[in-house]
Amino acid sequence: MQRIAPGGKREVLAGEDGDIRVVEGVNDTRTLALRAIDRGHSLAEEIADCGRGEQVDVAEELEAGRLLAPLDHPDPAHLLLAGTGLTHLGSAEGRDRMHRAADAGETLTDSMRIFLEGLQGGKPAEGAIGQQPEWFFKGNGEHLVGPEMPLDMPGYAQDGGDEPEIAGLYLIGPDGTPFRLGFCLANEYSDHVTEKHNYLWLAHSKLRQAALGPELLTGMLPADIRGTCRIRRAGAVAWEKPFLTGEDNMSHALANLEHHHFKYPLFRRPGDVHVHFFGTSTASFADGFATQDGDVFEIEAPPFTLPLRNPLRKLPVESAPIRVVPL
């Protein structure tokens, strides 16, 4: 975790089973990871070498708004937000219906074709390369939002909707090797009304902020994660639904999704940070729920101990076009 301490200093926090302490000698997760890469250490080994200081009540820090996104970059242009969609299984009934349509020779949408191809080839054998998924770009570090911070709905947006999921956090090493630091809860916040109008507007609908939960879970992601996403309005729960993630609930292996992102040399630039969203099958928009200014998104899922909460903030509509000045 990362926080702004009461005195204004940035700190890294680490621990388990409720014993969370300040990591000595580093001010941010990226610096800690660079040291670990340089010394051939895991993050846990590097933290042990740094030493740990005072104990911190992270639930109290979250309520106070002092916890940050678990990984960032001092130059936002060197942090890339991207993701993959149509990666989760959804209901068995939906899968069977699509298979029956394919067997009957019915015309499938491009979305259904990608989904079925993922089912067939998204989990290749060890050492093999599987089917590539849908991929989208969300922005750079300017779009990164931490816990408790507002998610802005631009004036030109038609919707501001939740997408509860897991994100992988990565740092590119000096030789171009991608290193996965771990995983966190995420809200891959999107404009579903714009996407629904025309699927070719998907790229527009994804160019929005995204929120990351405070905890960085190191090691392997549990294969079966069961969480809850809810939206609070004026303090009361206005919408709530469970969501499933982890490889047992996905049509793609995480390693396959990672390969198809990092196979591009552009995404292996030394020192860059990547946040990759692995997709979801749950969203309030699918239930016909329309968000409003001031709604609070809340996502929680064990083994993460802290929730990810963010209020929705609608921005004014810009009535005049952006003016480009010729030189």
C-alpha positions as CSV (number, residue, x, y, z in Angstrom):
1,M,0.0,0.0,0.0
2,Q,0.9,3.6,-0.4
3,R,-0.2,6.5,1.8
4,I,0.3,10.2,2.5
5,A,1.2,10.2,6.2
6,P,-0.4,12.8,8.5
7,G,2.8,15.0,8.1
8,G,2.5,15.0,4.3
9,K,5.2,12.4,3.6
10,R,4.6,9.6,1.2
11,E,5.1,6.1,2.6
12,V,4.9,2.4,1.6
13,L,3.0,0.1,3.9
14,A,3.3,-3.7,4.0
15,G,2.3,-6.7,6.1
16,E,-0.3,-9.4,6.5
17,D,-2.9,-10.6,9.0
18,G,-3.6,-7.1,10.2
19,D,0.1,-6.3,11.1
20,I,0.6,-3.5,8.6
21,R,3.7,-1.4,9.1
22,V,5.7,1.4,7.4
23,V,8.5,0.1,5.1
24,E,11.6,2.0,5.9
25,G,13.7,3.9,3.4
26,V,11.3,4.1,0.4
27,N,8.6,6.5,-0.4
28,D,6.7,4.7,-3.2
29,T,6.0,1.2,-4.5
30,R,7.8,1.7,-7.8
31,T,11.1,2.6,-6.1
32,L,10.7,-0.4,-3.9
33,A,10.1,-2.6,-7.0
34,L,13.1,-1.1,-8.9
35,R,15.4,-1.9,-6.0
36,A,14.0,-5.5,-5.9
37,I,14.6,-6.0,-9.6
38,D,18.1,-4.6,-9.4
39,R,19.0,-6.9,-6.5
40,G,17.3,-10.0,-7.9
41,H,14.9,-10.0,-4.9
42,S,11.1,-10.6,-4.6
43,L,9.1,-7.7,-3.1
44,A,8.9,-9.6,0.2
45,E,12.7,-10.1,0.3
46,E,13.3,-6.4,-0.5
47,I,10.8,-5.3,2.2
48,A,12.6,-7.6,4.7
49,D,15.9,-5.9,3.8
50,C,14.4,-2.4,4.2
51,G,12.9,-3.2,7.6
52,R,9.5,-2.2,8.9
53,G,8.7,0.6,11.2
54,E,5.5,1.7,13.0
55,Q,2.3,-0.2,12.8
56,V,-0.5,1.5,10.9
57,D,-4.3,1.1,11.2
58,V,-5.1,0.9,7.5
59,A,-8.9,1.0,7.9
60,E,-8.5,4.3,9.8
61,E,-6.2,5.6,7.1
62,L,-8.7,4.6,4.4
63,E,-11.5,6.5,6.2
64,A,-9.2,9.5,6.5
65,G,-8.6,9.5,2.8
66,R,-4.8,9.0,3.2
67,L,-4.4,5.8,1.2
68,L,-3.3,6.1,-2.4
69,A,-3.5,3.7,-5.4
70,P,-1.0,0.9,-4.7
71,L,1.3,1.8,-7.7
72,D,1.8,5.0,-9.7
73,H,4.6,6.8,-11.6
74,P,6.1,10.3,-11.0
75,D,5.5,11.0,-14.7
76,P,1.8,10.1,-15.6
77,A,2.8,9.8,-19.2
78,H,4.8,6.7,-18.3
79,L,1.8,4.8,-16.7
80,L,-0.5,3.0,-19.1
81,L,-4.1,2.0,-18.3
82,A,-5.4,-0.8,-20.6
83,G,-7.6,-3.9,-20.3
84,T,-9.2,-6.9,-21.9
85,G,-12.9,-7.6,-22.3
86,L,-15.2,-10.6,-22.9
87,T,-12.9,-12.6,-20.6
88,H,-15.4,-13.9,-18.1
89,L,-17.7,-16.9,-18.4
90,G,-21.0,-15.4,-17.2
91,S,-23.9,-17.8,-16.8
92,A,-23.9,-21.3,-18.2
93,E,-27.2,-20.6,-19.8
94,G,-25.7,-17.7,-21.8
95,R,-22.8,-19.8,-22.9
96,D,-25.1,-22.7,-24.0
97,R,-27.4,-20.2,-25.9
98,M,-24.4,-18.9,-27.9
99,H,-23.1,-22.4,-28.6
100,R,-26.6,-23.4,-29.9
101,A,-26.7,-20.3,-32.1
102,A,-23.3,-21.1,-33.6
103,D,-24.3,-24.8,-34.2
104,A,-27.5,-23.7,-35.9
105,G,-25.5,-21.5,-38.3
106,E,-27.1,-18.3,-37.0
107,T,-25.2,-15.0,-37.5
108,L,-23.1,-14.1,-34.4
109,T,-22.1,-10.6,-33.4
110,D,-18.4,-9.8,-33.3
111,S,-18.6,-9.8,-29.4
112,M,-20.1,-13.3,-29.4
113,R,-17.4,-14.5,-31.8
114,I,-14.6,-13.2,-29.6
115,F,-16.2,-14.7,-26.5
116,L,-16.6,-18.1,-28.1
117,E,-13.0,-18.0,-29.5
118,G,-11.8,-17.2,-25.9
119,L,-13.7,-20.2,-24.6
120,Q,-12.1,-22.4,-27.2
121,G,-8.5,-21.0,-27.1
122,G,-8.1,-18.7,-24.1
123,K,-6.5,-21.2,-21.8
124,P,-3.7,-22.8,-23.9
125,A,-1.4,-25.6,-22.7
126,E,1.7,-24.6,-20.8
127,G,4.2,-23.0,-23.1
128,A,1.6,-22.4,-25.9
129,I,0.1,-19.1,-27.0
130,G,-3.7,-18.9,-26.9
131,Q,-6.4,-16.9,-28.7
132,Q,-5.9,-13.1,-28.3
133,P,-8.7,-11.3,-26.4
134,E,-10.5,-8.0,-27.0
135,W,-8.1,-5.2,-25.9
136,F,-8.8,-1.5,-25.1
137,F,-6.9,1.6,-24.0
138,K,-8.1,3.7,-21.0
139,G,-5.5,6.4,-20.8
140,N,-2.4,7.2,-18.8
141,G,-1.6,8.1,-15.2
142,E,-3.8,11.2,-15.6
143,H,-6.8,8.8,-15.5
144,L,-5.6,6.9,-12.4
145,V,-7.9,7.4,-9.3
146,G,-7.1,6.2,-5.8
147,P,-9.6,4.9,-3.1
148,E,-12.2,7.4,-1.8
149,M,-11.4,9.8,-4.6
150,P,-14.1,11.0,-7.1
151,L,-14.6,9.4,-10.4
152,D,-15.4,12.2,-12.8
153,M,-18.2,11.9,-15.5
154,P,-17.2,14.3,-18.2
155,G,-19.8,16.7,-19.6
156,Y,-19.7,14.9,-23.0
157,A,-20.3,11.5,-21.4
158,Q,-23.7,9.8,-21.5
159,D,-23.1,7.4,-18.6
160,G,-20.7,6.8,-15.7
161,G,-20.9,3.1,-14.9
162,D,-19.2,0.6,-12.6
163,E,-17.1,-2.4,-13.8
164,P,-15.9,-4.3,-10.7
165,E,-12.8,-6.4,-11.4
166,I,-9.2,-7.2,-10.7
167,A,-6.3,-5.3,-12.2
168,G,-2.7,-6.5,-12.6
169,L,0.1,-4.1,-11.7
170,Y,3.4,-4.2,-13.6
171,L,6.7,-2.5,-13.9
172,I,9.0,-2.9,-16.9
173,G,12.6,-3.8,-15.9
174,P,15.8,-2.3,-17.3
175,D,16.1,-5.0,-20.0
176,G,12.4,-4.8,-21.1
177,T,11.1,-7.6,-18.9
178,P,7.6,-7.1,-17.5
179,F,7.5,-7.7,-13.8
180,R,4.1,-8.3,-12.1
181,L,4.1,-6.7,-8.7
182,G,0.6,-8.1,-7.8
183,F,-3.1,-7.5,-8.1
184,C,-5.7,-5.1,-6.7
185,L,-9.4,-4.4,-6.7
186,A,-10.4,-2.1,-9.5
187,N,-13.4,-0.2,-10.9
188,E,-12.9,0.0,-14.7
189,Y,-15.3,2.8,-14.9
190,S,-16.9,3.2,-18.4
191,D,-19.6,4.9,-20.5
192,H,-21.9,2.0,-21.3
193,V,-24.6,4.2,-23.0
194,T,-22.0,5.4,-25.6
195,E,-20.8,1.9,-26.1
196,K,-24.3,0.6,-26.6
197,H,-25.1,3.2,-29.2
198,N,-22.5,1.8,-31.6
199,Y,-19.9,-0.9,-30.7
200,L,-17.4,1.1,-32.8
201,W,-17.6,3.7,-30.1
202,L,-16.1,1.3,-27.6
203,A,-12.8,3.1,-27.7
204,H,-14.6,6.4,-26.8
205,S,-16.5,4.8,-24.0
206,K,-13.3,3.4,-22.4
207,L,-11.4,6.7,-22.3
208,R,-12.4,7.5,-18.8
209,Q,-10.8,7.4,-15.3
210,A,-10.4,4.1,-13.4
211,A,-10.1,3.5,-9.7
212,L,-7.7,1.1,-7.9
213,G,-8.2,-0.3,-4.5
214,P,-5.5,0.4,-1.8
215,E,-4.2,-3.1,-1.4
216,L,-1.5,-4.8,-3.6
217,L,-1.9,-8.6,-3.3
218,T,1.4,-10.2,-4.2
219,G,1.9,-13.7,-5.3
220,M,-0.6,-15.7,-7.4
221,L,-4.2,-14.5,-7.7
222,P,-6.7,-17.0,-6.1
223,A,-8.5,-18.9,-8.9
224,D,-12.0,-18.3,-7.5
225,I,-12.8,-14.8,-6.2
226,R,-16.3,-13.9,-5.1
227,G,-17.0,-10.3,-4.4
228,T,-19.8,-7.8,-4.2
229,C,-20.4,-4.5,-6.0
230,R,-22.9,-2.0,-4.7
231,I,-24.0,1.6,-5.4
232,R,-25.0,3.8,-2.5
233,R,-27.3,6.8,-3.0
234,A,-27.8,9.2,-0.2
235,G,-26.3,6.6,2.1
236,A,-28.7,3.8,1.2
237,V,-27.9,0.8,-1.1
238,A,-29.6,1.5,-4.4
239,W,-28.1,-1.4,-6.4
240,E,-26.1,-4.5,-5.3
241,K,-24.9,-7.6,-7.0
242,P,-22.2,-10.3,-6.5
243,F,-19.4,-10.7,-9.0
244,L,-17.1,-13.6,-9.8
245,T,-13.5,-13.4,-11.0
246,G,-10.3,-15.4,-10.9
247,E,-9.3,-17.9,-13.6
248,D,-11.9,-20.5,-12.6
249,N,-14.5,-17.9,-13.7
250,M,-12.7,-16.8,-16.8
251,S,-12.4,-17.9,-20.4
252,H,-8.8,-16.8,-20.6
253,A,-5.8,-17.6,-18.5
254,L,-4.1,-14.6,-16.9
255,A,-0.8,-15.6,-18.6
256,N,-2.5,-15.5,-21.9
257,L,-4.0,-12.0,-21.3
258,E,-0.5,-10.8,-20.2
259,H,1.2,-12.2,-23.2
260,H,-1.2,-10.5,-25.7
261,H,-0.6,-7.2,-24.0
262,F,3.2,-7.4,-23.5
263,K,3.9,-9.0,-26.9
264,Y,4.0,-5.4,-28.3
265,P,7.5,-3.9,-27.8
266,L,5.8,-0.5,-27.3
267,F,4.6,-1.9,-23.9
268,R,8.0,-3.1,-22.7
269,R,9.7,0.3,-22.3
270,P,12.0,0.2,-19.3
271,G,10.7,2.0,-16.2
272,D,7.1,2.2,-17.4
273,V,4.2,1.2,-15.2
274,H,1.2,-0.8,-16.5
275,V,-2.2,-1.3,-15.0
276,H,-4.1,-4.0,-16.8
277,F,-7.8,-4.7,-16.2
278,F,-8.8,-8.3,-16.6
279,G,-12.5,-7.8,-17.2
280,T,-15.8,-8.5,-15.5
281,S,-19.3,-10.0,-16.1
282,T,-21.1,-7.7,-13.8
283,A,-22.2,-4.1,-14.2
284,S,-25.2,-2.1,-12.9
285,F,-25.9,-0.8,-16.4
286,A,-26.8,-4.4,-17.5
287,D,-29.6,-4.3,-14.9
288,G,-31.0,-1.0,-16.2
289,F,-29.6,1.0,-13.4
290,A,-28.7,4.7,-14.2
291,T,-26.1,6.3,-12.0
292,Q,-26.5,9.8,-10.6
293,D,-24.1,12.6,-9.4
294,G,-23.1,11.8,-5.8
295,D,-23.6,8.0,-6.1
296,V,-20.9,6.0,-4.3
297,F,-19.4,2.9,-6.0
298,E,-18.3,0.2,-3.5
299,I,-16.4,-2.9,-4.4
300,E,-15.2,-5.6,-1.9
301,A,-13.9,-9.1,-2.4
302,P,-11.8,-11.4,-0.2
303,P,-8.8,-11.9,0.1
304,F,-8.7,-8.1,-0.1
305,T,-9.5,-6.7,3.4
306,L,-10.4,-3.1,2.4
307,P,-13.1,-2.0,0.1
308,L,-12.7,0.2,-3.0
309,R,-15.1,3.2,-2.7
310,N,-15.4,6.2,-5.0
311,P,-18.1,8.8,-5.4
312,L,-19.4,9.8,-8.9
313,R,-18.9,13.4,-9.8
314,K,-20.6,14.9,-12.9
315,L,-18.7,17.7,-14.5
316,P,-20.3,20.6,-16.4
317,V,-21.1,20.2,-20.1
318,E,-18.8,22.2,-22.4
319,S,-20.9,24.0,-24.9
320,A,-18.2,25.2,-27.2
321,P,-15.9,23.0,-29.3
322,I,-12.2,22.6,-28.5
323,R,-10.4,25.2,-30.6
324,V,-7.2,24.1,-32.3
325,V,-4.8,27.0,-33.0
326,P,-2.9,26.9,-36.2
327,L,0.8,27.9,-36.1
